[in-house]
Amino acid sequence: MPRTASPHLVSGAGFTVLVAVLTGGLGVAVAFAIGVGTVDVPVGEVVTVVWAHLFGGTDALDPLTDQIVWQFRAPRVLLAALAGGGLSLAGVCLQTLVRNPLADPYLFGVTAGASLGAVIALTAGAGVVAGLGVAGAAFAGALASLAAVFVLAQRGGRLVGTSLVLAGVAVAALGNAATSYLQLRANPAELRGVMFWLLGSVAGAGWPDLAAPAVATAVVVVWLFTRARPMNALSVGDDTAAGLGVNVHRLRILLLVASSLLTAAVVSAVGGIGFVGLIVPHAVRLVVGPDHRRVFPVSLVAGAVFLVLVDLVTRTVDRPNEMPVGIFTAALGAPFFLVLLRRRKRALR
């Protein structure tokens, strides 16, 4: 019998090629993005500086170029890559959790909680949040939102997908309302910082800012690769997953925690960047199919490439001015969401 063609763009050996191309593309995008800015640095010099810091020989570097590349731009670009990959994986988790391709980290109130915590730290002072700082307060706010959603979404002691969505929307609305109230009370000097943080930005990132997103992403990635088969079963339906021996309730809780921790770690470092967890996973599934063993690595790398390039646009579209990353992701994500919504309505008819 003739082999049936795969309904997806990439299958078989093409998957390995795709991952290799995306990984190489990420390296090129990172090197190019590090070199572009108010003062451009050739890619060759970028590679030289990074190589010297990784393997020794920094004494021979030009001090100004070294400072621009290693201290200012490298942490920023790498943070963008981590944030993009982390938000993409969070989107994969949530879409599997509720079996809805329109699910996004923003939908579950985690981002709203993180934003509220950060705004409290920015406007009321660190003493109010026990000296946590902006990033720590954002992380605490995200976890508090997660706890609220978890409590509200239970029915008969079990998590329900529709209840998760409704609880997330309610918690997000409450968090956004409180954040807006604090903005009204902020003075002009504080307000600009608050708005820039809420819209999302990797500007001013330093090496310490990479710690939380890097650790969270590494831990969740390792765990997700051990859960690929149960998540494939859960995507088909609760009954199918239970019939295959999957503890559906436990898996749902772990997916909610994993996605929320990823979102909290990212938002606490870069602010509110929306739609990455919607756009990238959906596009990846169209290319490689629904198997999570393929979706995870491609989403991770594709999300990193996506946000590195978006951040590059924010720095170059109106030089020397810089715009928040969240403006561009929203400009791309909102039309994408409407297209998906329309297609979903047609499919349900």
C-alpha positions as CSV (number, residue, x, y, z in Angstrom):
1,M,0.0,0.0,0.0
2,P,1.3,3.5,-0.7
3,R,2.3,5.6,2.3
4,T,-0.1,8.2,3.4
5,A,1.3,11.7,3.3
6,S,1.7,13.4,6.7
7,P,-0.8,16.2,7.2
8,H,1.9,18.3,8.8
9,L,4.7,20.2,7.1
10,V,7.5,18.4,8.9
11,S,7.7,14.7,9.8
12,G,10.2,11.9,10.1
13,A,13.8,12.9,9.5
14,G,12.7,16.4,8.7
15,F,12.0,17.0,12.4
16,T,15.7,16.6,13.2
17,V,16.6,19.0,10.4
18,L,14.0,21.5,11.7
19,V,15.4,21.5,15.2
20,A,19.0,21.8,13.9
21,V,18.0,24.8,11.6
22,L,16.1,26.5,14.4
23,T,18.9,26.0,16.9
24,G,21.4,27.4,14.4
25,G,19.0,30.3,13.6
26,L,18.8,31.1,17.3
27,G,22.6,31.3,17.5
28,V,22.7,33.6,14.5
29,A,19.8,35.7,15.8
30,V,21.4,36.1,19.2
31,A,24.8,37.1,17.7
32,F,23.2,39.6,15.3
33,A,20.9,41.1,18.0
34,I,23.8,41.6,20.4
35,G,25.6,43.5,17.6
36,V,22.7,45.9,16.8
37,G,22.0,49.0,18.8
38,T,22.8,52.6,19.2
39,V,26.4,51.6,18.5
40,D,26.6,48.7,16.1
41,V,29.2,46.0,16.7
42,P,30.1,43.6,13.8
43,V,29.1,40.0,14.4
44,G,32.7,38.9,14.2
45,E,33.6,41.1,17.2
46,V,30.6,39.9,19.1
47,V,31.7,36.3,18.7
48,T,35.3,37.3,19.7
49,V,34.1,39.0,22.9
50,V,31.8,36.1,23.9
51,W,34.5,33.5,23.1
52,A,37.0,35.4,25.2
53,H,34.6,35.5,28.2
54,L,33.7,31.9,27.9
55,F,37.2,30.5,27.3
56,G,39.6,33.2,28.5
57,G,41.6,36.0,26.9
58,T,39.6,39.1,27.8
59,D,42.8,41.1,28.4
60,A,43.1,41.7,24.6
61,L,39.6,43.0,24.2
62,D,38.7,46.6,23.5
63,P,37.2,47.8,26.9
64,L,34.3,49.8,25.2
65,T,33.3,46.9,22.9
66,D,33.6,44.5,25.8
67,Q,31.3,46.6,27.9
68,I,28.7,47.0,25.2
69,V,28.7,43.4,24.2
70,W,29.1,41.5,27.4
71,Q,27.7,43.8,30.1
72,F,24.8,45.6,28.2
73,R,23.6,43.5,25.3
74,A,24.4,39.9,25.9
75,P,22.2,39.6,29.1
76,R,19.4,41.5,27.4
77,V,19.3,39.2,24.3
78,L,19.7,36.0,26.3
79,L,16.9,37.1,28.7
80,A,14.7,37.7,25.6
81,A,15.5,34.1,24.4
82,L,14.8,32.6,27.8
83,A,11.5,34.6,28.2
84,G,10.4,33.6,24.7
85,G,11.1,29.9,25.3
86,G,9.6,29.9,28.8
87,L,6.3,31.6,27.7
88,S,6.0,29.2,24.7
89,L,6.3,26.2,27.0
90,A,3.8,27.7,29.4
91,G,1.4,28.1,26.5
92,V,1.9,24.4,25.5
93,C,1.1,23.3,29.1
94,L,-2.0,25.4,29.4
95,Q,-3.4,24.5,25.9
96,T,-3.0,20.8,26.8
97,L,-4.4,21.4,30.3
98,V,-7.7,22.8,29.0
99,R,-7.6,21.2,25.5
100,N,-8.1,24.6,24.0
101,P,-5.6,26.1,21.4
102,L,-6.7,29.6,22.5
103,A,-5.3,29.2,26.0
104,D,-2.4,31.6,27.0
105,P,-0.6,32.4,30.3
106,Y,-2.4,35.7,30.4
107,L,-5.7,33.8,30.5
108,F,-5.1,32.3,33.9
109,G,-4.4,35.5,35.9
110,V,-0.7,34.7,36.6
111,T,0.6,37.6,34.6
112,A,-2.0,39.9,36.3
113,G,-0.8,38.7,39.7
114,A,2.8,39.2,38.9
115,S,2.1,42.7,37.6
116,L,0.2,43.6,40.7
117,G,3.1,42.5,42.9
118,A,5.6,44.5,40.9
119,V,3.5,47.6,40.9
120,I,3.1,47.4,44.6
121,A,6.8,47.3,45.0
122,L,7.3,50.2,42.5
123,T,4.7,52.5,44.0
124,A,4.4,51.6,47.7
125,G,8.1,50.9,48.4
126,A,10.0,47.7,49.1
127,G,9.0,47.7,52.8
128,V,5.4,46.9,51.9
129,V,6.5,43.6,50.3
130,A,9.0,42.7,53.0
131,G,12.0,43.8,51.0
132,L,11.5,41.4,48.1
133,G,12.2,43.9,45.4
134,V,10.3,44.3,42.2
135,A,11.2,40.8,40.8
136,G,10.5,39.1,44.1
137,A,7.2,40.9,44.6
138,A,6.2,39.9,41.0
139,F,7.0,36.3,41.6
140,A,5.0,36.3,44.9
141,G,2.1,37.9,43.2
142,A,2.1,35.3,40.5
143,L,2.1,32.5,43.0
144,A,-0.7,34.1,44.9
145,S,-2.8,34.3,41.7
146,L,-2.0,30.6,41.0
147,A,-3.2,29.7,44.5
148,A,-6.4,31.6,44.0
149,V,-7.1,30.0,40.6
150,F,-6.4,26.6,42.0
151,V,-8.9,27.1,44.9
152,L,-11.6,28.6,42.7
153,A,-11.3,26.0,39.9
154,Q,-12.0,22.9,42.0
155,R,-15.3,21.1,41.8
156,G,-15.8,18.2,44.0
157,G,-12.1,18.2,44.9
158,R,-11.0,18.0,41.2
159,L,-9.8,20.5,38.8
160,V,-12.1,21.2,35.9
161,G,-10.9,22.8,32.6
162,T,-13.8,25.2,32.1
163,S,-13.6,26.3,35.8
164,L,-9.9,27.0,35.4
165,V,-10.6,29.4,32.5
166,L,-13.3,31.2,34.4
167,A,-11.3,31.4,37.6
168,G,-8.3,32.7,35.7
169,V,-10.4,35.4,34.0
170,A,-11.8,36.5,37.3
171,V,-8.5,36.6,39.1
172,A,-6.9,38.5,36.1
173,A,-9.7,41.0,36.2
174,L,-9.3,41.6,39.9
175,G,-5.5,41.9,39.6
176,N,-5.8,44.3,36.7
177,A,-8.3,46.4,38.6
178,A,-6.0,46.7,41.6
179,T,-3.1,47.5,39.4
180,S,-5.0,50.3,37.7
181,Y,-5.9,51.7,41.1
182,L,-2.3,51.8,42.1
183,Q,-1.4,53.5,38.8
184,L,-3.9,56.3,39.5
185,R,-2.2,56.9,42.9
186,A,1.4,56.8,41.5
187,N,3.3,60.0,41.0
188,P,4.5,60.9,37.4
189,A,8.0,59.7,38.1
190,E,6.8,56.3,39.2
191,L,4.1,56.0,36.5
192,R,6.5,55.9,33.6
193,G,8.4,53.0,35.1
194,V,5.2,51.2,36.0
195,M,3.8,51.5,32.4
196,F,7.1,50.4,30.8
197,W,7.3,47.4,33.1
198,L,3.6,46.4,32.6
199,L,4.1,46.4,28.8
200,G,7.1,44.2,29.0
201,S,10.7,45.0,28.3
202,V,14.2,43.4,28.5
203,A,15.9,46.8,28.6
204,G,18.5,47.2,31.3
205,A,18.8,43.5,31.9
206,G,21.8,42.2,33.8
207,W,23.3,38.8,34.3
208,P,21.5,38.2,37.7
209,D,18.1,38.7,35.9
210,L,18.7,35.5,33.9
211,A,18.8,33.3,37.0
212,A,15.1,32.8,37.7
213,P,13.9,32.2,34.1
214,A,16.9,30.0,33.4
215,V,16.3,27.7,36.5
216,A,12.5,27.6,36.0
217,T,12.8,26.8,32.3
218,A,15.5,24.1,32.9
219,V,13.5,22.3,35.6
220,V,10.2,22.5,33.7
221,V,11.8,21.3,30.4
222,V,13.3,18.2,32.1
223,W,9.9,17.4,33.7
224,L,7.9,18.0,30.5
225,F,10.0,15.5,28.5
226,T,9.1,12.8,31.0
227,R,5.4,13.7,30.7
228,A,5.1,13.8,26.9
229,R,3.1,10.6,26.5
230,P,0.6,11.3,29.3
231,M,0.1,14.8,27.8
232,N,-0.6,13.2,24.4
233,A,-3.2,11.0,26.0
234,L,-4.7,14.0,27.9
235,S,-5.0,15.9,24.6
236,V,-7.4,13.2,23.3
237,G,-9.7,13.3,26.3
238,D,-9.9,12.5,30.0
239,D,-11.5,9.1,29.5
240,T,-8.8,8.0,27.1
241,A,-6.0,9.3,29.4
242,A,-7.5,7.5,32.4
243,G,-7.9,4.3,30.4
244,L,-4.2,4.4,29.6
245,G,-3.4,4.7,33.3
246,V,-2.9,8.5,33.5
247,N,-3.8,10.2,36.8
248,V,-5.7,13.0,35.1
249,H,-6.3,15.1,38.2
250,R,-2.6,14.9,39.3
251,L,-1.4,15.7,35.8
252,R,-3.6,18.7,35.6
253,I,-2.3,20.1,38.9
254,L,1.3,19.6,37.8
255,L,0.7,21.3,34.4
256,L,-0.9,24.2,36.1
257,V,2.0,24.6,38.6
258,A,4.6,24.2,35.8
259,S,3.0,26.7,33.5
260,S,2.5,29.2,36.4
261,L,6.0,28.9,37.6
262,L,7.4,29.5,34.1
263,T,5.2,32.5,33.7
264,A,6.0,33.9,37.1
265,A,9.7,33.6,36.6
266,V,9.5,35.3,33.2
267,V,7.2,38.0,34.2
268,S,9.2,38.8,37.3
269,A,12.2,39.5,35.1
270,V,10.7,41.1,32.0
271,G,7.2,42.3,32.8
272,G,4.0,41.6,31.0
273,I,4.7,40.2,27.6
274,G,1.5,38.7,26.1
275,F,0.6,36.3,23.2
276,V,3.9,34.5,22.9
277,G,2.4,31.5,24.6
278,L,-0.5,31.6,22.1
279,I,1.3,32.3,18.8
280,V,4.3,30.0,19.0
281,P,2.8,26.7,20.2
282,H,-0.1,26.9,17.7
283,A,2.3,27.6,14.8
284,V,4.5,24.8,16.0
285,R,1.6,22.3,16.1
286,L,0.7,23.2,12.5
287,V,4.3,22.4,11.5
288,V,5.2,19.3,13.5
289,G,1.8,17.9,14.6
290,P,0.3,17.4,18.1
291,D,2.9,14.9,19.5
292,H,4.4,16.7,22.6
293,R,7.7,14.9,22.1
294,R,8.1,17.1,19.0
295,V,6.1,20.1,20.2
296,F,8.3,20.7,23.3
297,P,11.8,21.2,21.7
298,V,10.5,23.1,18.7
299,S,8.3,25.4,20.9
300,L,11.2,26.1,23.2
301,V,13.6,27.1,20.4
302,A,11.0,28.8,18.2
303,G,9.8,30.9,21.1
304,A,13.4,32.0,21.9
305,V,14.0,33.0,18.3
306,F,10.6,34.9,18.1
307,L,11.2,37.1,21.1
308,V,14.8,37.8,20.3
309,L,13.7,39.1,16.9
310,V,10.8,41.1,18.3
311,D,13.1,42.7,20.8
312,L,15.5,43.6,18.0
313,V,12.6,45.3,16.2
314,T,11.8,47.4,19.3
315,R,15.4,48.7,19.3
316,T,15.6,49.5,15.6
317,V,12.2,50.7,14.4
318,D,12.6,54.1,16.0
319,R,16.3,54.6,16.8
320,P,17.5,55.8,19.3
321,N,14.1,55.5,21.0
322,E,13.0,52.1,22.4
323,M,9.6,50.7,22.7
324,P,8.3,48.0,25.1
325,V,8.3,44.5,23.7
326,G,4.7,43.9,24.8
327,I,3.4,46.4,22.3
328,F,4.7,44.4,19.3
329,T,3.7,41.0,20.7
330,A,0.2,42.3,21.2
331,A,0.1,43.9,17.7
332,L,1.0,40.5,16.3
333,G,-0.9,38.4,18.7
334,A,-4.3,40.1,18.7
335,P,-5.0,39.5,15.0
336,F,-3.6,36.0,15.3
337,F,-6.1,35.3,18.2
338,L,-9.0,36.6,16.2
339,V,-8.1,34.4,13.2
340,L,-7.9,31.4,15.5
341,L,-11.2,32.2,17.1
342,R,-12.9,32.5,13.8
343,R,-11.5,29.2,12.6
344,R,-12.5,27.5,15.8
345,K,-16.1,28.8,15.4
346,R,-16.2,27.4,11.9
347,A,-14.9,24.0,13.1
348,L,-17.6,23.8,15.8
349,R,-20.5,24.4,13.4
